Amino acid sequence: MKKWSVKKLVLTAILGGLAGVLMSLGFSLPFMPTFYKIDFSDVPSIIALFTMGPLSAACVEVIKIVVKIATVGSYSFGIGELANLIAIALFIIPTWLIYKAMGKTKKAVVASLFFGMLIRTGFACFVNAYITLPLYARAMGMPVDSIVKMVASVNPSITDLRSFILFATIPFNLIKIAANYGIGYFILVRLASARTDVNFYKPESAC
């Protein structure tokens, strides 16, 4: 394994700390469960992924969870943080593989983020239905159906687990991931145009 430079270690740590702060600033959306929090903590991870590689991005994801729990605790008995840990592999692995397979061009960045968003949202449905939601219900001391009924008070379209996934999990993840990926891509492009030492894609002519 190639040794990390001091610069890479420092940048990874800084991005991880920034991601932790951003994760602590999460907020709820109307018609969504209160334990679903929108934040922009994936933006530093995206920057790390495309400029320093998947291991750096994974470290940023882990650091952000540690920072968030250490500073403000958990809004969801640690279950939201567990979901974030699961999402590390769902975010980093397919996104990086698509980006690498397409030759690390600008088109590859866009395609990898788009398909990564779809893959991550699809797995989020499974994870929410069979892992995080049952764990949250157990932590609250009530059945899953009761949690669904609580959510129905803010969104009448949700009547059972299936409608919870359809009208809460899917739109929430699409909104959150699209916002993070869009901002992350914009910052990457700005960095690449402003700094000669930031090169996250090959020129199209080099494909």
Backbone as a chain_set.jsonl record, in Angstrom:
{"seq": "MKKWSVKKLVLTAILGGLAGVLMSLGFSLPFMPTFYKIDFSDVPSIIALFTMGPLSAACVEVIKIVVKIATVGSYSFGIGELANLIAIALFIIPTWLIYKAMGKTKKAVVASLFFGMLIRTGFACFVNAYITLPLYARAMGMPVDSIVKMVASVNPSITDLRSFILFATIPFNLIKIAANYGIGYFILVRLASARTDVNFYKPESAC", "coords": {"N": [[0.826, -1.188, 0.0], [0.544, 2.206, -0.864], [2.207, 4.77, 0.877], [0.679, 7.398, 2.743], [0.992, 10.884, 2.128], [1.984, 13.664, 4.223], [0.453, 15.882, 3.628], [-1.849, 14.732, 2.493], [-2.872, 13.298, 4.673], [-3.435, 15.412, 6.438], [-5.306, 16.927, 4.958], [-7.371, 15.042, 4.688], [-8.106, 14.715, 7.37], [-8.987, 17.33, 7.942], [-11.145, 17.597, 6.163], [-12.738, 15.55, 7.177], [-13.314, 16.546, 9.762], [-14.738, 18.87, 9.03], [-16.907, 17.682, 7.721], [-18.078, 16.406, 9.911], [-18.97, 18.603, 11.394], [-20.839, 19.681, 9.578], [-22.644, 17.554, 9.495], [-23.667, 17.738, 12.021], [-25.322, 19.871, 11.79], [-27.764, 19.151, 10.809], [-31.153, 19.176, 9.524], [-34.734, 18.873, 9.627], [-37.215, 17.963, 7.132], [-40.348, 19.204, 5.833], [-43.239, 17.079, 6.029], [-41.786, 14.796, 6.421], [-40.309, 12.142, 8.391], [-39.171, 13.003, 11.682], [-36.727, 11.987, 12.399], [-35.348, 11.787, 10.091], [-32.834, 13.525, 8.748], [-31.723, 16.27, 6.906], [-28.565, 17.028, 5.703], [-25.324, 18.353, 4.782], [-23.087, 16.794, 4.799], [-21.902, 14.957, 3.132], [-20.579, 16.278, 1.175], [-17.789, 17.056, 1.738], [-16.791, 14.431, 1.679], [-17.153, 13.677, -0.966], [-15.405, 15.422, -2.239], [-13.002, 14.46, -1.17], [-13.038, 11.846, -2.207], [-12.799, 12.109, -5.046], [-10.453, 13.536, -5.326], [-8.485, 12.44, -3.695], [-8.934, 9.737, -3.437], [-10.632, 6.524, -2.699], [-10.086, 5.445, -0.104], [-9.391, 7.654, 1.444], [-11.826, 9.03, 1.329], [-13.457, 7.224, 2.723], [-12.307, 7.407, 5.25], [-12.924, 10.049, 5.864], [-15.705, 9.821, 6.107], [-15.927, 8.163, 8.372], [-14.625, 9.715, 10.319], [-16.333, 11.93, 10.427], [-18.642, 10.92, 11.629], [-17.702, 10.236, 14.158], [-16.957, 12.783, 15.103], [-19.431, 14.095, 15.052], [-21.018, 12.617, 16.91], [-19.49, 13.029, 19.19], [-19.741, 15.765, 19.592], [-22.484, 16.714, 19.44], [-24.012, 14.516, 19.986], [-26.479, 11.954, 19.293], [-29.355, 12.067, 17.184], [-31.018, 9.977, 16.906], [-30.751, 7.731, 18.574], [-28.308, 6.642, 17.84], [-28.821, 5.206, 15.588], [-29.15, 6.485, 13.146], [-26.521, 7.159, 12.673], [-25.45, 4.623, 12.393], [-26.682, 3.918, 10.008], [-25.373, 5.683, 8.348], [-22.782, 4.64, 8.424], [-23.196, 2.197, 7.14], [-23.838, 3.228, 4.696], [-21.429, 4.099, 3.743], [-19.971, 2.169, 2.238], [-21.861, 1.83, 0.213], [-21.853, 4.281, -0.97], [-19.141, 4.918, -1.634], [-17.853, 2.677, -2.953], [-19.405, 1.806, -5.406], [-19.512, 4.297, -6.724], [-16.81, 5.024, -7.082], [-15.872, 2.844, -8.624], [-17.351, 3.063, -11.017], [-16.544, 5.59, -11.877], [-13.787, 5.12, -12.243], [-13.859, 3.083, -14.158], [-14.872, 4.414, -16.363], [-12.832, 6.024, -17.137], [-12.101, 8.271, -15.682], [-13.002, 10.845, -16.436], [-14.699, 14.055, -16.929], [-17.302, 13.434, -17.644], [-17.391, 10.911, -16.555], [-17.338, 11.493, -13.837], [-19.836, 12.764, -13.466], [-21.57, 10.698, -14.32], [-20.911, 8.646, -12.498], [-21.683, 9.782, -10.069], [-24.425, 10.109, -10.528], [-25.412, 7.449, -11.005], [-24.476, 6.365, -8.674], [-26.086, 7.684, -6.841], [-28.614, 6.561, -7.423], [-28.131, 3.852, -6.82], [-27.469, 4.027, -4.115], [-29.851, 5.066, -3.056], [-31.603, 2.979, -3.642], [-30.551, 0.869, -2.053], [-30.927, 2.087, 0.379], [-33.629, 1.858, 0.795], [-33.918, -0.877, 1.373], [-32.235, -1.081, 3.646], [-33.502, 0.685, 5.444], [-36.025, -0.522, 5.726], [-35.481, -3.063, 6.803], [-33.443, -2.895, 8.67], [-32.605, -0.273, 9.965], [-35.09, 1.051, 10.601], [-36.583, -0.954, 12.084], [-34.724, -1.159, 14.234], [-34.841, 1.424, 15.285], [-37.499, 1.483, 16.11], [-37.394, -0.471, 18.099], [-35.653, 0.771, 19.897], [-37.278, 2.85, 20.69], [-39.141, 1.448, 22.007], [-41.487, 0.383, 20.889], [-43.698, -1.086, 18.38], [-42.924, -1.421, 14.824], [-45.088, -0.611, 13.263], [-46.279, 1.322, 14.839], [-44.429, 3.375, 14.762], [-44.669, 4.043, 12.081], [-47.279, 5.022, 12.097], [-46.934, 7.293, 13.644], [-45.424, 8.844, 11.899], [-47.323, 9.196, 9.961], [-48.839, 11.242, 10.927], [-47.661, 13.575, 10.073], [-47.506, 13.186, 7.415], [-50.018, 12.219, 5.616], [-50.131, 10.437, 3.51], [-48.668, 8.256, 4.138], [-49.21, 5.115, 5.249], [-48.484, 2.528, 5.831], [-45.633, 0.263, 6.019], [-44.716, -0.049, 3.406], [-45.685, 2.256, 2.057], [-44.326, 4.075, 3.58], [-41.681, 3.692, 2.785], [-41.993, 4.423, 0.116], [-42.992, 7.086, 0.128], [-41.44, 8.45, 1.93], [-38.744, 7.416, 2.52], [-37.579, 7.089, -0.11], [-38.015, 9.685, -1.505], [-36.718, 11.369, 0.392], [-34.017, 10.454, 0.421], [-33.31, 10.858, -2.275], [-33.517, 13.658, -2.468], [-31.656, 14.528, -0.492], [-29.22, 13.255, -1.277], [-28.92, 14.128, -3.948], [-28.648, 16.892, -3.541], [-26.253, 17.018, -2.034], [-24.44, 15.797, -3.822], [-24.626, 17.472, -6.038], [-23.679, 19.96, -5.031], [-21.142, 19.125, -4.219], [-19.978, 18.397, -6.701], [-19.971, 20.888, -8.007], [-18.16, 22.322, -6.381], [-15.847, 20.8, -6.799], [-15.354, 21.293, -9.536], [-14.861, 24.027, -9.429], [-12.58, 24.052, -7.831], [-10.797, 22.684, -9.478], [-10.525, 24.477, -11.573], [-9.38, 26.614, -10.33], [-7.081, 25.811, -9.01], [-3.962, 24.437, -9.763], [-2.984, 22.116, -8.707], [-5.066, 20.481, -8.222], [-6.6, 17.944, -9.747], [-9.022, 16.181, -10.818], [-9.987, 14.818, -12.929], [-9.42, 13.482, -16.231], [-8.514, 15.236, -19.213], [-10.931, 15.345, -21.847], [-9.852, 14.783, -24.339], [-7.87, 13.042, -23.77], [-8.923, 10.603, -23.453]], "CA": [[0.0, 0.0, 0.0], [1.306, 3.434, -0.946], [2.11, 5.577, 2.077], [0.061, 8.699, 2.582], [1.801, 12.053, 2.427], [1.48, 14.485, 5.326], [-0.596, 16.727, 3.065], [-3.063, 13.938, 2.333], [-3.375, 13.032, 6.023], [-3.998, 16.645, 6.993], [-6.514, 17.269, 4.208], [-8.403, 14.068, 5.05], [-8.564, 15.054, 8.716], [-9.739, 18.585, 7.868], [-12.426, 17.305, 5.509], [-13.528, 14.758, 8.125], [-13.829, 17.45, 10.789], [-15.758, 19.708, 8.4], [-18.079, 16.831, 7.498], [-18.713, 16.205, 11.204], [-19.7, 19.839, 11.719], [-21.996, 19.76, 8.685], [-23.598, 16.539, 9.92], [-24.286, 18.23, 13.259], [-26.253, 20.947, 11.435], [-28.882, 18.562, 10.082], [-32.488, 19.72, 9.776], [-35.816, 18.05, 9.099], [-38.02, 18.493, 6.039], [-41.799, 19.014, 6.006], [-43.825, 15.813, 5.57], [-40.811, 13.728, 6.588], [-40.062, 11.773, 9.792], [-38.236, 13.921, 12.34], [-35.401, 11.377, 12.49], [-34.696, 11.96, 8.797], [-32.206, 14.838, 8.787], [-30.951, 16.724, 5.75], [-27.314, 17.731, 5.988], [-24.436, 18.403, 3.619], [-21.83, 16.189, 5.244], [-21.299, 14.134, 2.074], [-19.801, 17.134, 0.269], [-16.356, 16.823, 1.939], [-16.453, 13.065, 1.277], [-17.069, 13.678, -2.425], [-14.145, 16.088, -2.573], [-11.931, 13.522, -0.833], [-13.097, 10.686, -3.101], [-12.332, 12.393, -6.395], [-9.126, 14.166, -5.333], [-7.498, 11.653, -2.947], [-9.202, 8.314, -3.539], [-11.701, 5.942, -1.874], [-9.712, 5.26, 1.297], [-9.507, 8.972, 2.07], [-13.255, 9.311, 1.476], [-13.962, 6.378, 3.805], [-11.819, 7.987, 6.511], [-13.726, 11.253, 6.098], [-17.018, 9.376, 6.57], [-15.797, 7.667, 9.75], [-14.289, 10.855, 11.18], [-17.489, 12.805, 10.597], [-19.558, 10.305, 12.581], [-17.082, 10.381, 15.478], [-17.058, 14.198, 15.479], [-20.839, 14.431, 15.298], [-21.446, 12.011, 18.169], [-18.731, 13.642, 20.278], [-20.128, 17.162, 19.793], [-23.922, 16.937, 19.702], [-24.709, 13.266, 20.255], [-27.281, 11.357, 18.22], [-30.778, 12.393, 17.16], [-31.814, 8.763, 16.643], [-30.219, 6.613, 19.366], [-27.174, 6.073, 17.14], [-29.259, 4.422, 14.432], [-28.82, 7.274, 11.97], [-25.081, 7.032, 12.473], [-25.256, 3.277, 11.854], [-27.079, 3.977, 8.602], [-24.297, 6.369, 7.633], [-21.677, 3.696, 8.282], [-23.578, 1.265, 6.079], [-23.852, 3.958, 3.432], [-20.066, 4.361, 3.275], [-19.683, 1.24, 1.151], [-22.81, 2.063, -0.872], [-21.478, 5.541, -1.604], [-17.773, 4.977, -2.148], [-17.451, 1.591, -3.857], [-19.923, 1.9, -6.777], [-19.157, 5.582, -7.332], [-15.413, 4.974, -7.505], [-15.707, 1.857, -9.687], [-17.892, 3.625, -12.252], [-15.635, 6.693, -12.229], [-12.535, 4.542, -12.734], [-14.113, 2.316, -15.379], [-15.162, 5.339, -17.459], [-11.633, 6.753, -17.509], [-11.867, 9.45, -14.829], [-13.289, 12.085, -17.155], [-15.799, 14.816, -16.341], [-18.507, 12.635, -17.851], [-17.328, 9.813, -15.595], [-17.723, 12.045, -12.533], [-21.293, 12.966, -13.475], [-22.221, 9.393, -14.403], [-20.697, 7.896, -11.258], [-22.52, 10.388, -9.025], [-25.833, 9.836, -10.836], [-25.725, 6.047, -10.736], [-24.251, 6.17, -7.245], [-27.281, 8.156, -6.15], [-29.663, 5.562, -7.603], [-27.748, 2.647, -6.067], [-27.554, 4.337, -2.685], [-31.266, 5.19, -2.709], [-32.186, 1.64, -3.667], [-30.128, 0.141, -0.864], [-31.505, 2.759, 1.54], [-34.965, 1.277, 0.995], [-33.725, -2.155, 2.054], [-31.655, -0.845, 4.967], [-34.519, 1.293, 6.297], [-37.118, -1.456, 5.982], [-35.098, -4.28, 7.526], [-32.402, -2.686, 9.682], [-32.651, 0.94, 10.789], [-36.43, 1.328, 11.144], [-36.842, -1.871, 13.205], [-33.875, -0.801, 15.369], [-35.386, 2.651, 15.862], [-38.72, 1.104, 16.813], [-36.995, -1.181, 19.316], [-35.108, 1.768, 20.818], [-38.411, 3.63, 21.191], [-40.0, 0.559, 22.772], [-42.791, 0.237, 20.228], [-43.598, -1.811, 17.11], [-42.676, -0.619, 13.63], [-46.358, -0.018, 12.823], [-46.527, 2.533, 15.629], [-43.553, 4.406, 14.197], [-45.29, 4.451, 10.819], [-48.45, 5.846, 12.433], [-46.418, 8.59, 14.089], [-45.036, 9.571, 10.693], [-48.555, 9.514, 9.237], [-49.383, 12.499, 11.437], [-47.086, 14.672, 9.293], [-47.682, 12.856, 6.005], [-51.155, 11.279, 5.55], [-49.948, 9.449, 2.446], [-47.965, 7.103, 4.716], [-50.149, 4.297, 6.019], [-47.846, 1.27, 6.195], [-44.2, 0.265, 5.752], [-44.501, 0.132, 1.979], [-45.875, 3.668, 1.73], [-43.251, 4.798, 4.256], [-40.525, 3.626, 1.885], [-42.315, 5.114, -1.133], [-43.237, 8.522, 0.286], [-40.503, 9.069, 2.869], [-37.358, 6.996, 2.307], [-37.098, 7.372, -1.47], [-37.831, 11.127, -1.774], [-35.721, 11.955, 1.286], [-32.679, 10.117, -0.046], [-33.061, 11.523, -3.55], [-33.292, 15.083, -2.198], [-30.415, 14.714, 0.252], [-28.055, 12.832, -2.056], [-28.786, 15.02, -5.102], [-28.128, 18.18, -3.06], [-24.847, 16.832, -1.679], [-23.65, 15.491, -5.008], [-24.599, 18.671, -6.872], [-22.768, 20.918, -4.403], [-19.804, 18.545, -4.284], [-19.474, 18.503, -8.071], [-19.71, 22.311, -8.275], [-16.922, 22.694, -5.689], [-14.744, 20.132, -7.502], [-15.082, 22.021, -10.773], [-14.257, 25.309, -9.056], [-11.219, 23.77, -7.371], [-9.98, 22.299, -10.628], [-10.256, 25.661, -12.394], [-8.645, 27.612, -9.549], [-5.815, 25.286, -8.481], [-3.307, 23.513, -10.695], [-2.67, 20.861, -8.021], [-6.295, 19.698, -8.097], [-6.934, 17.397, -11.051], [-9.822, 15.005, -10.518], [-10.435, 14.167, -14.156], [-8.531, 13.595, -17.378], [-9.141, 15.936, -20.328], [-11.652, 14.446, -22.748], [-8.989, 14.393, -25.454], [-6.944, 12.01, -23.337], [-9.674, 9.344, -23.292]], "C": [[0.875, 1.259, 0.0], [1.095, 4.267, 0.315], [1.473, 6.92, 1.778], [1.064, 9.798, 2.88], [1.19, 12.808, 3.609], [0.324, 15.359, 4.849], [-1.92, 15.978, 2.958], [-3.685, 13.625, 3.691], [-4.075, 14.257, 6.605], [-5.299, 17.017, 6.29], [-7.662, 16.323, 4.537], [-8.98, 14.388, 6.425], [-9.413, 16.323, 8.709], [-11.119, 18.351, 7.257], [-13.335, 16.479, 6.424], [-14.125, 15.62, 9.227], [-14.929, 18.345, 10.25], [-17.048, 18.925, 8.174], [-18.829, 16.584, 8.803], [-19.518, 17.413, 11.631], [-20.959, 19.956, 10.871], [-23.069, 18.744, 9.063], [-24.343, 16.972, 11.178], [-25.348, 19.291, 12.985], [-27.45, 20.424, 10.635], [-30.221, 19.17, 10.472], [-33.533, 18.844, 9.098], [-36.531, 18.761, 7.948], [-39.503, 18.329, 6.354], [-42.245, 17.682, 5.409], [-42.855, 14.647, 5.638], [-40.687, 13.375, 8.07], [-39.01, 12.682, 10.412], [-36.828, 13.335, 12.446], [-34.696, 11.33, 11.138], [-34.149, 13.381, 8.739], [-31.442, 15.11, 7.483], [-29.691, 17.408, 6.243], [-26.428, 17.641, 4.75], [-23.072, 17.802, 3.933], [-21.189, 15.277, 4.203], [-20.422, 14.956, 1.136], [-18.29, 16.969, 0.488], [-15.911, 15.425, 1.51], [-16.304, 12.965, -0.233], [-15.757, 14.312, -2.882], [-12.968, 15.151, -2.307], [-11.886, 12.361, -1.823], [-12.444, 10.978, -4.45], [-10.957, 13.06, -6.452], [-8.063, 13.317, -4.64], [-7.783, 10.158, -2.929], [-10.206, 7.783, -2.524], [-11.341, 5.763, -0.406], [-9.812, 6.579, 2.07], [-10.97, 9.312, 2.31], [-13.864, 8.494, 2.609], [-13.538, 6.929, 5.164], [-12.604, 9.241, 6.868], [-15.09, 10.874, 6.666], [-16.959, 8.903, 8.023], [-15.527, 8.82, 10.711], [-15.52, 11.714, 11.446], [-18.475, 12.24, 11.619], [-19.019, 10.439, 14.004], [-17.222, 11.817, 15.979], [-18.489, 14.557, 15.845], [-21.325, 13.878, 16.627], [-20.758, 12.675, 19.355], [-19.201, 15.055, 20.587], [-21.59, 17.351, 20.164], [-24.688, 15.659, 20.015], [-25.49, 12.785, 19.049], [-28.734, 11.78, 18.342], [-31.645, 11.133, 17.149], [-31.238, 7.54, 17.345], [-29.05, 5.919, 18.681], [-27.529, 5.318, 15.875], [-28.97, 5.166, 13.129], [-27.345, 7.181, 11.637], [-24.715, 5.653, 11.925], [-25.593, 3.252, 10.37], [-25.999, 4.661, 7.77], [-23.098, 5.455, 7.429], [-21.959, 2.688, 7.173], [-23.475, 1.934, 4.721], [-22.457, 4.232, 2.894], [-19.736, 3.475, 2.078], [-20.587, 1.501, -0.051], [-22.464, 3.329, -1.641], [-20.137, 5.422, -2.324], [-17.503, 3.924, -3.222], [-18.049, 1.726, -5.258], [-19.546, 3.194, -7.481], [-17.733, 5.547, -7.874], [-15.21, 4.004, -8.664], [-16.213, 2.377, -11.022], [-16.979, 4.726, -12.777], [-14.343, 6.161, -12.844], [-12.743, 3.818, -14.059], [-14.338, 3.218, -16.588], [-13.987, 6.26, -17.779], [-11.376, 8.036, -16.765], [-11.994, 10.769, -15.587], [-14.386, 12.855, -16.425], [-17.12, 14.05, -16.477], [-18.561, 11.478, -16.856], [-17.732, 10.282, -14.205], [-19.235, 12.167, -12.452], [-22.019, 11.629, -13.464], [-22.087, 8.618, -13.103], [-21.539, 8.454, -10.121], [-23.996, 10.073, -9.257], [-26.201, 8.393, -10.494], [-25.462, 5.702, -9.273], [-25.443, 6.602, -6.422], [-28.407, 7.127, -6.244], [-29.377, 4.301, -6.789], [-27.923, 2.887, -4.573], [-29.003, 4.46, -2.228], [-31.934, 3.829, -2.674], [-31.819, 0.829, -2.441], [-30.693, 0.768, 0.407], [-32.899, 2.219, 1.838], [-34.853, -0.032, 1.775], [-33.241, -1.944, 3.487], [-32.692, -0.261, 5.927], [-35.601, 0.292, 6.69], [-36.716, -2.582, 6.922], [-34.041, -4.081, 8.618], [-32.679, -1.467, 10.555], [-34.027, 1.218, 11.389], [-36.811, 0.349, 12.254], [-35.995, -1.557, 14.437], [-34.393, 0.453, 16.067], [-36.653, 2.355, 16.659], [-38.398, 0.398, 18.126], [-36.447, -0.197, 20.354], [-36.208, 2.615, 21.441], [-39.351, 2.78, 22.037], [-41.381, 0.391, 22.194], [-42.616, -0.511, 18.916], [-43.386, -0.859, 15.937], [-43.944, 0.076, 13.163], [-46.664, 1.268, 13.574], [-45.662, 3.694, 15.146], [-44.156, 4.951, 12.912], [-46.487, 5.353, 11.083], [-48.036, 7.232, 12.925], [-46.051, 9.459, 12.889], [-46.264, 10.002, 9.908], [-49.173, 10.823, 9.708], [-48.829, 13.712, 10.688], [-47.211, 14.426, 7.8], [-48.773, 11.799, 5.874], [-51.024, 10.215, 4.472], [-49.294, 8.177, 2.961], [-48.914, 6.336, 5.621], [-49.548, 2.968, 6.474], [-46.362, 1.351, 5.809], [-43.906, 0.52, 4.279], [-44.643, 1.599, 1.572], [-44.843, 4.541, 2.43], [-42.011, 4.838, 3.359], [-40.772, 4.484, 0.645], [-42.378, 6.626, -0.966], [-42.31, 9.222, 1.279], [-39.06, 8.717, 2.515], [-36.822, 7.395, 0.933], [-36.955, 8.873, -1.727], [-36.79, 11.781, -0.886], [-34.309, 11.699, 0.769], [-32.354, 10.792, -1.371], [-32.756, 13.003, -3.341], [-31.936, 15.3, -1.541], [-29.191, 14.388, -0.597], [-27.834, 13.751, -3.248], [-28.208, 16.366, -4.686], [-26.649, 18.074, -2.734], [-23.974, 16.626, -2.909], [-23.54, 16.714, -5.915], [-23.62, 19.701, -6.335], [-21.333, 20.414, -4.488], [-19.193, 18.679, -5.669], [-19.12, 19.95, -8.408], [-18.397, 22.741, -7.626], [-15.712, 22.054, -6.368], [-14.354, 20.88, -8.77], [-14.399, 23.35, -10.478], [-12.809, 25.111, -8.594], [-10.295, 23.461, -8.541], [-9.619, 23.498, -11.492], [-9.382, 26.683, -11.672], [-7.264, 27.141, -9.113], [-5.23, 24.27, -9.462], [-2.992, 22.168, -10.055], [-3.901, 20.0, -7.785], [-6.704, 19.234, -9.483], [-7.697, 16.093, -10.848], [-10.361, 14.32, -11.767], [-9.378, 14.365, -15.245], [-9.243, 14.423, -18.452], [-9.796, 14.946, -21.288], [-10.772, 13.952, -23.897], [-8.028, 13.265, -25.101], [-7.617, 10.654, -23.201], [-9.266, 8.348, -24.363]], "O": [[1.829, 1.36, 0.772], [-0.034, 4.453, 0.769], [1.687, 7.508, 0.718], [1.893, 9.661, 3.78], [0.024, 12.61, 3.949], [-0.658, 15.554, 5.566], [-2.978, 16.515, 3.288], [-4.906, 13.682, 3.837], [-5.157, 14.158, 7.184], [-6.28, 17.379, 6.94], [-8.807, 16.759, 4.653], [-10.194, 14.338, 6.624], [-10.438, 16.391, 9.388], [-12.128, 18.841, 7.764], [-14.549, 16.68, 6.447], [-15.29, 15.458, 9.59], [-15.938, 18.565, 10.92], [-18.144, 19.437, 8.404], [-20.06, 16.552, 8.819], [-20.617, 17.276, 12.167], [-22.027, 20.291, 11.384], [-24.263, 19.032, 8.967], [-25.505, 16.618, 11.375], [-26.179, 19.579, 13.846], [-28.07, 21.169, 9.876], [-30.406, 19.622, 11.602], [-33.245, 18.16, 8.116], [-36.464, 19.983, 7.81], [-39.877, 17.402, 7.072], [-41.694, 17.22, 4.41], [-43.067, 13.622, 4.989], [-40.935, 14.226, 8.923], [-38.061, 13.085, 9.739], [-35.851, 14.073, 12.568], [-33.555, 10.876, 11.056], [-34.92, 14.339, 8.685], [-30.636, 14.297, 7.028], [-29.753, 18.277, 7.113], [-26.749, 16.937, 3.793], [-22.046, 18.235, 3.409], [-20.043, 14.864, 4.376], [-19.615, 14.402, 0.389], [-17.563, 16.761, -0.484], [-14.79, 15.248, 1.033], [-15.431, 12.252, -0.727], [-15.089, 13.811, -3.787], [-12.048, 15.056, -3.119], [-10.804, 11.941, -2.233], [-11.634, 10.19, -4.937], [-10.358, 13.139, -7.525], [-6.876, 13.442, -4.944], [-6.955, 9.383, -2.452], [-10.592, 8.495, -1.597], [-12.205, 5.913, 0.458], [-10.266, 6.603, 3.214], [-11.322, 9.825, 3.372], [-14.69, 9.0, 3.369], [-14.319, 6.917, 6.115], [-12.916, 9.472, 8.036], [-15.581, 11.519, 7.592], [-17.85, 9.215, 8.813], [-16.125, 8.895, 11.784], [-15.724, 12.175, 12.569], [-19.075, 12.992, 12.386], [-19.769, 10.719, 14.939], [-17.563, 12.043, 17.14], [-18.728, 15.246, 16.838], [-21.975, 14.59, 17.393], [-21.371, 12.863, 20.406], [-19.078, 15.507, 21.725], [-21.899, 18.076, 21.109], [-25.888, 15.71, 20.282], [-25.195, 13.166, 17.916], [-29.286, 11.846, 19.441], [-32.857, 11.206, 17.356], [-31.233, 6.443, 16.787], [-28.818, 4.732, 18.912], [-26.644, 4.841, 15.164], [-28.593, 4.555, 12.129], [-26.962, 7.13, 10.468], [-23.803, 5.516, 11.109], [-24.881, 2.642, 9.573], [-25.74, 4.271, 6.632], [-22.464, 5.491, 6.374], [-21.082, 2.364, 6.372], [-23.086, 1.316, 3.73], [-22.303, 4.563, 1.718], [-19.284, 3.958, 1.04], [-20.145, 1.407, -1.196], [-22.753, 3.433, -2.833], [-20.021, 5.787, -3.494], [-16.978, 4.249, -4.287], [-17.293, 1.76, -6.228], [-19.289, 3.2, -8.684], [-17.48, 5.988, -8.994], [-14.459, 4.302, -9.592], [-15.577, 2.158, -12.053], [-16.681, 4.786, -13.969], [-13.863, 6.689, -13.846], [-11.92, 3.917, -14.968], [-14.029, 2.831, -17.715], [-14.118, 7.173, -18.595], [-10.517, 8.82, -17.168], [-11.196, 11.687, -15.399], [-14.936, 12.378, -15.433], [-17.939, 14.022, -15.558], [-19.633, 11.11, -16.375], [-18.398, 9.55, -13.473], [-19.846, 11.724, -11.48], [-22.967, 11.437, -12.702], [-23.049, 7.997, -12.651], [-22.053, 7.696, -9.298], [-24.734, 9.802, -8.31], [-27.176, 8.143, -9.785], [-26.14, 4.849, -8.699], [-25.778, 5.968, -5.422], [-29.081, 6.853, -5.251], [-30.272, 3.751, -6.147], [-28.463, 2.042, -3.858], [-29.349, 4.01, -1.136], [-32.738, 3.549, -1.784], [-32.676, 0.172, -1.849], [-30.914, 0.073, 1.398], [-33.301, 2.132, 2.998], [-35.603, -0.263, 2.723], [-33.765, -2.547, 4.424], [-32.758, -0.661, 7.09], [-36.04, 0.259, 7.839], [-37.518, -3.014, 7.751], [-33.776, -4.994, 9.401], [-32.956, -1.606, 11.746], [-34.126, 1.582, 12.56], [-37.322, 0.784, 13.287], [-36.479, -1.672, 15.563], [-34.385, 0.534, 17.295], [-36.858, 2.902, 17.743], [-39.049, 0.637, 19.142], [-36.739, -0.316, 21.544], [-36.088, 3.049, 22.587], [-40.245, 3.304, 22.702], [-42.354, 0.268, 22.939], [-41.507, -0.57, 18.385], [-43.633, 0.342, 16.038], [-43.894, 1.222, 12.717], [-47.242, 2.198, 13.012], [-46.101, 4.844, 15.122], [-44.158, 6.159, 12.676], [-46.69, 6.339, 10.375], [-48.714, 8.223, 12.652], [-46.332, 10.658, 12.868], [-46.255, 11.05, 9.263], [-49.942, 11.447, 8.977], [-49.464, 14.767, 10.671], [-47.042, 15.347, 7.001], [-48.493, 10.607, 6.004], [-51.723, 9.203, 4.51], [-49.352, 7.136, 2.306], [-49.366, 6.855, 6.642], [-50.056, 2.351, 7.41], [-45.896, 2.385, 5.331], [-42.953, 1.225, 3.945], [-43.814, 2.121, 0.827], [-44.512, 5.622, 1.943], [-41.378, 5.881, 3.199], [-39.874, 5.185, 0.179], [-41.879, 7.368, -1.812], [-42.383, 10.439, 1.452], [-38.249, 9.602, 2.244], [-35.739, 7.97, 0.826], [-35.878, 9.313, -2.131], [-36.051, 12.654, -1.341], [-33.498, 12.622, 0.688], [-31.229, 11.251, -1.567], [-31.843, 13.543, -3.964], [-31.159, 16.151, -1.974], [-28.234, 15.161, -0.63], [-26.697, 14.121, -3.54], [-27.37, 16.925, -5.393], [-25.868, 18.946, -3.115], [-22.897, 17.212, -3.021], [-22.484, 16.964, -6.496], [-22.821, 20.256, -7.09], [-20.417, 21.178, -4.791], [-18.022, 19.035, -5.801], [-18.087, 20.209, -9.025], [-17.604, 23.448, -8.248], [-14.667, 22.692, -6.5], [-13.171, 21.078, -9.046], [-13.475, 23.753, -11.184], [-11.928, 25.904, -8.926], [-9.154, 23.92, -8.585], [-8.538, 23.541, -12.079], [-8.726, 27.511, -12.305], [-6.374, 27.957, -8.873], [-5.923, 23.363, -9.925], [-2.759, 21.186, -10.758], [-3.801, 18.914, -7.215], [-7.114, 20.048, -10.31], [-7.094, 15.027, -10.721], [-11.11, 13.348, -11.67], [-8.562, 15.285, -15.186], [-10.463, 14.321, -18.589], [-9.282, 13.851, -21.513], [-10.936, 12.827, -24.37], [-7.449, 12.619, -25.974], [-6.962, 9.665, -22.872], [-9.784, 7.231, -24.398]]}, "num_chains": 1, "name": "protein.A"}
